[in-house]
């Protein structure tokens, strides 16, 4: 059977892989194609319904539960890191450093009144933290949540798809959601319409331009069959950005050690949510402390040499 790449249109010289669903351990099998021209990995036989693969236990849907003291500590630290000074904030900042998302926001040039949207945000954990620290124009959307969510700090999460959104934004974020969307060209076209010139799109995605994909192939943790329709290469995401009027201004690598130990588990037929999994039962896993430390150190090295399996992409609208 002949397939055409949905990114670049290529039809020949491609490699096919049979990949199992291994987060929840259904072990249902799906075909992925690695396209020879752009290098993108794509699901070629998506299931008719996806609800089975997004159960209530899916991690991004989890209700936000944070103790009052910890929440207040986050507020003081985050505000100090963003330039709003206080003694408690200074002490917490000196102890814990700059929160990751504050680094992103500074690189993206937004302020507390910027109009921001997070696409595919689940229950909205990041947006809630941003709302607590003082951001005033925050919207989240996720087509898979049960219903709209409205938080006391003014953050609103809507059960909507990107196609339903109108207006314009100063920043649109997609934290590990782009790969879950079927129509990549339609998504990029819509993103381009929602962002005025010089505004930013911030995308975090897994990438097959990585050591983990080259090493583990069908057992690569971030394949996430069948939830991931696409696992972009650097070439394929550049093609999409250029076609829809975006310039990639900066790329960071933020892969985690799960790219290694998760893939090793899948290779040994241990799903992520299995009782033998390090994720579920860290004190009784197949890995020694030395192995886990090695995974952490190797992950740091891979990010440094630009071979990690997760990208942070800062894209500016032309």
C-alpha positions in Angstrom: 0.0 0.0 0.0 1.3 3.4 -0.9 1.1 6.4 1.5 2.0 10.0 1.0 3.7 12.0 3.7 1.2 14.6 5.1 4.1 17.0 5.7 6.1 17.0 2.5 4.1 14.7 0.1 6.9 12.1 -0.4 5.8 8.6 -1.3 8.9 6.5 -1.8 11.9 5.1 0.1 10.2 5.1 3.5 10.5 2.8 6.5 7.5 1.3 8.4 7.4 0.3 12.0 4.9 -1.7 14.1 4.4 0.1 17.4 2.5 -1.0 20.5 0.4 1.2 22.9 2.5 1.0 26.0 1.5 3.8 28.4 -1.5 1.9 29.6 -0.4 -1.5 28.3 -3.2 -2.3 25.9 -0.4 -3.4 23.5 -2.6 -2.6 20.5 -0.5 -2.3 17.4 -0.2 0.6 15.0 1.9 1.4 11.9 4.2 4.3 11.8 6.1 5.5 8.8 9.4 7.3 8.8 9.4 9.5 5.7 12.7 9.5 3.8 12.5 13.1 2.6 11.5 15.1 5.7 12.3 12.5 8.4 8.9 12.9 10.2 7.4 9.8 11.9 3.6 9.5 11.2 0.8 7.2 12.3 -0.7 5.7 9.2 -3.5 3.7 10.7 -5.2 5.8 13.4 -8.0 4.1 15.3 -11.6 5.2 14.6 -12.1 6.4 18.1 -9.5 7.8 20.5 -11.4 7.9 23.8 -10.1 4.5 24.7 -6.5 5.9 24.6 -7.4 9.0 26.7 -8.9 7.6 29.8 -9.7 9.7 32.9 -6.3 8.5 34.3 -4.4 10.3 31.5 -1.9 12.4 33.3 -2.7 15.8 31.8 -6.3 15.5 32.9 -5.5 15.1 36.6 -7.1 17.6 38.9 -4.8 20.3 40.3 -4.0 19.6 43.9 -1.5 21.8 45.7 -1.2 22.6 49.4 -1.7 26.3 50.4 1.9 26.8 51.7 3.5 25.3 48.6 1.2 27.5 46.4 2.2 30.6 48.2 5.9 29.7 48.0 5.5 29.3 44.2 3.8 32.8 44.0 6.6 34.6 45.8 9.4 32.8 44.0 7.8 33.2 40.5 7.1 36.9 41.0 10.6 37.6 42.2 12.1 35.7 39.2 9.9 37.8 37.0 11.1 41.0 38.6 8.6 41.7 41.3 10.7 41.9 44.4 9.9 40.7 48.0 12.0 39.3 50.8 10.2 35.9 50.8 10.6 35.8 47.0 14.3 36.6 47.3 14.9 33.8 49.8 13.0 31.2 47.7 14.7 32.4 44.5 18.1 32.0 46.1 17.3 28.5 47.2 15.5 27.2 44.2 16.5 29.4 41.2 14.4 30.5 38.2 11.3 28.4 37.5 11.5 26.9 34.1 8.4 28.6 32.7 9.6 32.1 33.9 12.7 31.5 31.7 10.4 30.7 28.7 8.3 33.9 29.3 11.3 36.1 29.5 12.6 34.7 26.2 9.2 35.2 24.7 9.0 38.9 25.7 5.6 38.8 27.4 4.4 40.8 30.4 1.6 40.2 33.0 -1.0 41.8 30.7 -0.1 39.9 27.5 -2.9 37.8 26.0 -1.8 34.2 26.2 -3.4 30.9 25.1 -2.3 27.3 25.9 -3.5 24.8 23.3 -4.0 21.2 24.6 -3.5 22.2 28.2 -5.4 19.4 30.0 -6.6 20.6 33.4 -4.4 23.8 33.0 -1.7 23.2 35.6 0.8 25.7 34.1 -1.8 28.3 33.4 -3.0 28.2 37.0 0.5 28.7 38.3 0.8 31.7 35.9 -2.5 33.1 37.0 -1.5 32.8 40.7 1.7 34.8 40.0 -0.1 37.6 38.2 -0.8 37.0 34.6 -4.2 38.4 33.8 -5.1 37.3 30.2 -4.9 33.5 30.3 -6.9 31.0 28.2 -6.6 27.3 27.9 -8.2 24.9 25.4 -8.3 21.1 25.3 -10.7 19.1 23.1 -10.4 16.0 25.4 -11.3 17.4 28.8 -14.7 16.5 30.2 -16.1 20.0 30.5 -15.0 23.7 30.8 -13.0 24.5 33.9 -13.1 28.0 35.6 -10.5 28.7 38.4 -10.9 31.3 41.1 -7.7 33.1 39.9 -9.5 34.0 36.6 -8.0 31.2 34.5 -10.5 29.6 32.1 -10.0 26.3 30.4 -12.5 25.5 27.5 -13.4 22.2 26.0 -12.7 23.4 22.5 -10.5 22.6 19.5 -8.1 25.2 18.0 -10.4 25.5 14.9 -13.1 27.0 17.2 -11.0 29.9 18.5 -11.2 33.5 17.1 -9.4 36.7 17.9 -5.7 37.3 18.3 -3.0 36.5 20.9 0.4 37.8 22.0 1.6 34.3 22.6 0.3 30.8 21.8 1.8 27.9 23.6 1.6 24.2 22.8 3.2 22.0 25.4 3.3 18.5 24.0 0.0 18.9 22.2 0.9 19.5 18.5 1.9 15.8 18.1 -1.6 14.8 19.1 -3.3 16.6 16.2 -4.1 15.0 12.9 -4.1 18.0 10.5 -0.8 19.7 10.9 -1.2 22.0 7.9 -4.6 23.1 9.2 -3.2 23.7 12.7 -0.3 25.8 11.5 -2.6 27.8 9.2 -4.9 28.5 12.1 -2.0 29.5 14.4 -0.7 31.9 11.7 -4.2 33.5 11.6 -4.4 33.9 15.4 -0.9 35.5 15.8 -0.1 39.0 14.5 3.3 39.8 13.0 6.2 39.7 15.5 4.2 37.7 18.1 5.4 34.3 19.3 4.4 30.6 19.0 6.0 28.4 21.7 6.0 24.7 20.9 7.4 21.8 22.9 7.4 18.5 21.1 9.2 15.2 21.1 11.6 14.8 18.1 12.8 11.7 16.2 16.0 13.7 15.4 17.3 12.1 18.6 19.5 9.5 20.1 16.4 7.8 21.7 14.7 7.2 18.4 17.8 6.0 16.7 18.5 3.6 19.6 15.1 2.2 20.5 13.0 2.6 17.4 9.6 0.8 18.0 10.3 0.9 21.8 11.0 4.7 21.9 9.0 6.0 24.9 7.9 9.2 23.2 6.3 7.5 20.2 3.1 7.3 22.3 1.1 5.2 19.9 -1.6 5.9 18.9 -1.9 9.3 20.7 0.9 10.8 18.7 -0.1 11.3 15.1 3.3 12.9 14.4 6.8 12.8 15.8 8.6 15.6 14.0 12.2 15.7 12.9 14.0 19.0 12.9 13.6 19.1 9.1 9.9 18.5 9.1 9.1 21.1 11.8 11.2 23.6 9.9 9.3 22.9 6.7 6.0 23.6 8.6 7.2 26.8 10.2 8.6 28.2 7.0 5.4 27.4 5.0 3.1 29.2 7.4 5.2 32.3 8.0 7.1 31.5 11.2 10.8 31.9 11.9 12.4 29.6 14.4 14.3 32.0 16.6 15.6 29.6 19.2 15.7 25.9 19.9 16.3 24.4 23.4 16.5 20.7 24.4 14.6 19.7 27.5 14.4 15.9 27.3 14.1 13.9 30.5 15.6 10.6 31.6 12.3 8.8 30.9 13.4 8.8 27.3 16.0 6.2 28.4 14.5 4.3 31.3 11.0 4.4 29.7 12.3 3.0 26.5 14.2 0.3 28.3 11.0 -0.7 30.0 9.1 -0.9 26.8 11.9 -3.0 25.3 11.4 -5.4 28.2 7.6 -5.4 27.7 6.9 -3.3 30.8 4.2 -0.6 30.2 4.5 2.8 31.9 1.5 2.2 34.2 2.5 -1.4 35.1 3.2 -2.3 38.7 6.8 -3.2 37.7 7.3 0.3 36.2 9.7 2.7 37.8 7.0 5.4 37.2 4.5 3.5 39.4 6.8 1.7 41.9 10.2 3.5 42.0 11.4 1.4 45.0 10.9 -1.9 43.3 11.8 -1.4 39.7 14.1 -3.2 37.4 16.7 -0.5 37.6 19.5 0.0 40.1 20.3 3.4 41.6 23.5 3.5 39.5 21.5 2.8 36.3 19.0 5.6 37.1 21.9 8.0 37.9 23.5 7.1 34.6 20.2 7.8 32.7 20.1 11.2 34.3 23.7 12.0 33.4 23.3 10.7 29.8 20.1 12.8 29.4 22.0 16.0 30.4 24.7 15.1 27.9 22.2 14.5 25.1 20.5 17.8 25.7 23.9 19.6 25.6 24.9 18.0 22.3 21.4 18.5 20.8 20.5 14.8 20.7 17.8 14.9 23.3 14.3 13.7 22.3 12.3 16.9 23.3 12.5 20.3 21.7 11.4 23.8 22.9 10.8 25.9 19.8 10.5 29.7 19.9 8.8 30.7 16.6 8.1 34.3 15.7 5.4 35.2 13.2 6.9 37.1 10.2 
